[in-house]
Amino acid sequence: MTENVHDEDKPTLEGAVPSLSSAAERNAALDEAFDYRGDVTIHTREGKVIEGYIFDRRSSIPDPIVRVIPKDTDQRVTIRYADIARLVFSGRDTAAGKSWETWLKKFHEKRAKGEKASIESEPLD
């Protein structure tokens, strides 16, 4: 898997295009895509291109599938693993730089500068 480096020098999958040349590689890539907190683009063997968020996967059934919410609709799309020709981690990784360690580091940096640092959560954008 090709990983990129994001703002906190932590690897992110954003922009990665994993190899799907074997069933094991495809399964590993789709496991990572399921855990990814951004959109992916799936190219099917029939030539369809679906960009969206993978919200479900069924990897333990005889014919594994992923379920996607496409970017431009609320419909759910089911895609068989075997039908996926290419996978791109195309959307912004919304979890990048938001680990507990990153938050703690920023908290201590603010405190060291004498700035207000609170354990209260920040407002959601």
VEXNU-413432 format. One record per residue (C-alpha): x, y, z; residue in one letter. Coordinates in pm, whole numbers. Layout:
<nodes>
{east X&north Y&up Z&type A} $
...
</nodes>
This chain:
<nodes>
{east 0&north 0&up 0&type M} $
{east 132&north 345&up -84&type T} $
{east 92&north 590&up 201&type E} $
{east 131&north 966&up 188&type N} $
{east 246&north 1190&up 470&type V} $
{east -3&north 1440&up 610&type H} $
{east 36&north 1748&up 830&type D} $
{east 157&north 1566&up 1142&type E} $
{east 416&north 1349&up 962&type D} $
{east 183&north 1056&up 1015&type K} $
{east 107&north 838&up 714&type P} $
{east -231&north 870&up 552&type T} $
{east -384&north 674&up 270&type L} $
{east -510&north 991&up 102&type E} $
{east -424&north 970&up -269&type G} $
{east -306&north 608&up -249&type A} $
{east -387&north 356&up -522&type V} $
{east -330&north 6&up -382&type P} $
{east -249&north -299&up -588&type S} $
{east -546&north -531&up -635&type L} $
{east -361&north -800&up -830&type S} $
{east -445&north -1080&up -587&type S} $
{east -744&north -1165&up -368&type A} $
{east -530&north -1108&up -57&type A} $
{east -426&north -759&up -177&type E} $
{east -784&north -672&up -272&type R} $
{east -913&north -788&up 70&type N} $
{east -646&north -591&up 257&type A} $
{east -710&north -277&up 50&type A} $
{east -1085&north -296&up 105&type L} $
{east -1035&north -348&up 479&type D} $
{east -830&north -28&up 483&type E} $
{east -1089&north 149&up 266&type A} $
{east -1362&north 53&up 514&type F} $
{east -1159&north 204&up 801&type D} $
{east -1069&north 515&up 597&type Y} $
{east -1249&north 833&up 700&type R} $
{east -1278&north 982&up 355&type G} $
{east -1421&north 905&up 14&type D} $
{east -1278&north 645&up -218&type V} $
{east -1319&north 602&up -591&type T} $
{east -1397&north 252&up -713&type I} $
{east -1353&north 156&up -1079&type H} $
{east -1543&north -160&up -1170&type T} $
{east -1445&north -414&up -1433&type R} $
{east -1753&north -302&up -1632&type E} $
{east -1617&north 54&up -1651&type G} $
{east -1835&north 219&up -1384&type K} $
{east -1673&north 475&up -1156&type V} $
{east -1827&north 526&up -812&type I} $
{east -1690&north 789&up -575&type E} $
{east -1819&north 782&up -221&type G} $
{east -1791&north 659&up 134&type Y} $
{east -1770&north 289&up 218&type I} $
{east -2008&north 243&up 510&type F} $
{east -2032&north -137&up 517&type D} $
{east -1846&north -443&up 404&type R} $
{east -1920&north -811&up 412&type R} $
{east -1581&north -975&up 375&type S} $
{east -1660&north -1307&up 542&type S} $
{east -1933&north -1420&up 303&type I} $
{east -1856&north -1645&up 4&type P} $
{east -1889&north -1354&up -245&type D} $
{east -1761&north -1049&up -46&type P} $
{east -1915&north -704&up -103&type I} $
{east -1873&north -341&up -4&type V} $
{east -2158&north -94&up 31&type R} $
{east -2101&north 265&up -73&type V} $
{east -2287&north 593&up -36&type I} $
{east -2198&north 773&up -360&type P} $
{east -2093&north 1136&up -331&type K} $
{east -2379&north 1266&up -546&type D} $
{east -2675&north 1067&up -405&type T} $
{east -2817&north 913&up -90&type D} $
{east -2867&north 576&up -260&type Q} $
{east -2668&north 281&up -135&type R} $
{east -2464&north 90&up -392&type V} $
{east -2346&north -267&up -341&type T} $
{east -2029&north -375&up -522&type I} $
{east -1879&north -723&up -527&type R} $
{east -1508&north -738&up -440&type Y} $
{east -1452&north -943&up -756&type A} $
{east -1595&north -659&up -968&type D} $
{east -1347&north -399&up -843&type I} $
{east -1066&north -328&up -1088&type A} $
{east -915&north -17&up -923&type R} $
{east -944&north 157&up -587&type L} $
{east -830&north 512&up -513&type V} $
{east -830&north 679&up -172&type F} $
{east -953&north 997&up -339&type S} $
{east -1119&north 1199&up -63&type G} $
{east -961&north 1401&up 212&type R} $
{east -871&north 1190&up 514&type D} $
{east -1091&north 1361&up 773&type T} $
{east -917&north 1179&up 1059&type A} $
{east -564&north 1285&up 961&type A} $
{east -387&north 1475&up 1235&type G} $
{east -666&north 1416&up 1483&type K} $
{east -518&north 1143&up 1698&type S} $
{east -506&north 1161&up 2077&type W} $
{east -128&north 1205&up 2061&type E} $
{east -163&north 1504&up 1827&type T} $
{east -426&north 1665&up 2050&type W} $
{east -215&north 1611&up 2362&type L} $
{east 94&north 1759&up 2195&type K} $
{east -100&north 2072&up 2091&type K} $
{east -251&north 2099&up 2442&type F} $
{east 92&north 2098&up 2606&type H} $
{east 234&north 2343&up 2348&type E} $
{east -48&north 2591&up 2423&type K} $
{east 2&north 2555&up 2797&type R} $
{east 379&north 2607&up 2762&type A} $
{east 312&north 2932&up 2572&type K} $
{east 71&north 3047&up 2842&type G} $
{east -226&north 3020&up 2607&type E} $
{east -564&north 2893&up 2713&type K} $
{east -569&north 2516&up 2685&type A} $
{east -878&north 2327&up 2790&type S} $
{east -992&north 1969&up 2792&type I} $
{east -1331&north 2086&up 2666&type E} $
{east -1407&north 1972&up 2314&type S} $
{east -1374&north 2211&up 2025&type E} $
{east -1687&north 2311&up 1832&type P} $
{east -1766&north 2097&up 1529&type L} $
{east -1739&north 2274&up 1194&type D} $
</nodes>
